């Protein structure tokens, strides 16, 4: 007679219990993956913006600190102000960012090809509608005198949501991280 072998009911129950324990301990670690991914995008863009600003400033110093409203040849069409920081593509009389269009130009000029997408809005109230009108936009640029504020909208764009922001100051050449609450 041949004997058949297989798993006993006890062995199956033990394996199921072990899988349950593993799932209970591992699942919470993977629940925050989306939040971490969104945080990484914001951190990466912040670093890229700051690096771009630093490169523009270094080139401005290397060229002997040319006059304001000058486009630095190797970098494209962004103009620099009297301190050597980029502020837009059109001479506006202030040598500083003055519209959401300037903010869009700075973002696109500093990050160049392959950057997360961006749209513009006139103010914070328009961020949700700007993001909703183009679901592919990851950031929405808003001019908030005298700074550019880049609102990260990929995570959520509902009313009352607290979303990450990046604030670019063309007067100081700095990029800072913050938050905003959508109205």
C-alpha positions in Angstrom: 0.0 0.0 0.0 1.2 3.5 -0.8 1.0 6.1 1.9 -0.2 9.5 1.0 1.5 12.5 2.6 0.3 16.1 2.9 -0.3 18.9 5.3 -2.3 18.2 8.4 -5.0 20.6 9.5 -2.7 21.7 12.4 0.1 22.6 10.0 -2.3 24.6 7.8 -3.7 26.5 10.8 -0.1 27.3 12.0 0.8 28.7 8.6 -2.3 30.8 8.4 -1.7 32.2 11.9 2.0 33.0 10.9 0.8 34.8 7.7 -1.7 36.7 9.7 1.0 37.9 12.2 3.3 38.9 9.4 0.5 40.8 7.7 -0.4 42.6 10.9 3.2 43.7 11.5 4.1 44.6 7.9 0.9 46.3 6.7 1.3 49.4 8.9 4.8 49.9 7.4 3.4 50.0 3.9 0.4 52.2 4.7 2.4 55.4 4.7 4.1 54.8 1.3 1.9 57.3 -0.5 2.6 60.1 2.0 6.4 59.4 1.9 6.3 59.4 -1.9 4.6 62.8 -2.0 7.0 64.2 0.6 9.9 62.9 -1.5 8.6 64.8 -4.6 8.4 68.0 -2.7 11.8 67.6 -1.2 13.3 66.7 -4.6 11.8 69.7 -6.3 12.9 72.0 -3.4 16.5 70.7 -3.8 16.4 71.1 -7.6 15.0 74.7 -7.3 17.7 75.6 -4.8 20.4 74.1 -7.0 19.2 75.9 -10.0 19.2 79.2 -8.1 22.7 78.6 -6.9 23.9 77.8 -10.5 22.4 81.0 -11.8 24.0 83.0 -9.0 27.4 81.3 -9.5 27.2 82.0 -13.2 26.3 85.7 -12.5 29.3 86.0 -10.2 31.6 84.3 -12.8 30.4 86.7 -15.5 31.5 89.7 -13.4 28.1 90.6 -12.0 26.4 91.9 -15.1 23.7 94.5 -14.9 20.2 93.5 -13.8 17.7 92.2 -16.4 20.4 90.2 -18.1 19.9 86.7 -19.4 22.9 84.5 -18.6 23.9 82.9 -21.9 24.5 79.2 -20.8 21.2 79.0 -18.9 18.5 80.2 -21.3 16.0 83.0 -21.1 15.6 83.7 -17.3 16.7 87.2 -16.3 18.6 87.9 -13.2 18.1 90.7 -10.7 20.7 93.0 -9.1 21.7 90.3 -6.7 22.1 87.6 -9.4 19.0 85.6 -8.7 16.5 84.6 -11.5 13.1 86.4 -11.6 11.4 85.8 -14.9 11.7 86.1 -18.7 10.4 89.7 -19.2 11.9 93.0 -18.0 9.2 94.3 -15.6 10.9 97.4 -14.2 11.3 95.8 -10.7 13.9 93.1 -11.3 11.8 90.8 -9.2 9.0 88.3 -9.7 5.8 90.2 -10.2 3.2 87.8 -11.6 2.3 84.1 -11.5 3.7 83.9 -15.1 7.1 85.0 -13.7 6.8 82.2 -11.1 6.0 79.7 -13.8 9.0 80.8 -15.9 11.3 80.6 -12.9 10.1 77.0 -12.1 10.4 75.8 -15.7 13.7 77.6 -16.3 15.4 76.3 -13.2 14.1 72.7 -13.4 14.2 72.5 -17.2 13.2 69.2 -18.9 11.5 66.4 -17.1 10.2 68.4 -14.1 6.9 67.8 -12.4 4.1 69.6 -14.2 2.9 73.0 -13.1 -0.1 75.3 -13.7 -0.7 78.9 -12.5 -3.4 80.5 -10.3 -4.1 84.1 -9.5 -4.3 83.4 -5.7 -4.7 80.7 -3.1 -8.5 80.4 -3.8 -7.7 79.5 -7.4 -5.2 76.7 -6.5 -7.9 73.9 -6.3 -9.6 75.0 -9.5 -6.2 75.3 -11.4 -5.2 71.9 -10.2 -8.6 70.4 -11.1 -8.6 71.9 -14.6 -5.4 70.1 -15.4 -5.3 66.9 -13.4 -1.8 66.3 -14.6 -0.4 69.4 -12.8 1.7 68.5 -9.8 2.3 72.1 -8.6 0.4 75.3 -9.0 2.3 78.6 -9.0 0.9 81.6 -7.2 2.6 85.0 -7.0 2.4 86.2 -3.4 4.3 89.5 -3.3 7.3 89.4 -3.3 7.6 85.6 -3.6 6.6 82.7 -5.8 4.7 80.1 -3.9 4.5 76.6 -5.5 1.6 74.6 -4.1 2.0 70.8 -4.3 -1.4 69.6 -5.5 -0.8 65.9 -6.5 -1.7 64.6 -3.0 -5.1 66.4 -2.5 -6.9 69.5 -3.7 -10.1 69.5 -1.6 -11.3 72.5 0.4 -9.7 72.7 3.8 -6.8 70.5 2.9 -3.3 71.4 4.2 -0.9 71.1 1.3 2.9 71.4 1.1 4.3 74.6 -0.5 7.7 75.8 -1.7 8.4 79.5 -1.4 11.0 81.1 -3.8 12.3 84.5 -2.9 14.1 86.1 -5.8 15.3 88.9 -3.5 17.1 86.5 -1.2 17.6 83.6 -3.7 16.2 81.2 -1.2 13.7 78.3 -1.4 11.8 77.4 1.8 9.3 74.7 2.6 5.9 75.5 4.1 2.2 74.6 4.1 -1.0 76.3 3.0 -4.7 75.5 3.8 -7.0 75.6 0.8 -10.0 77.8 1.3 
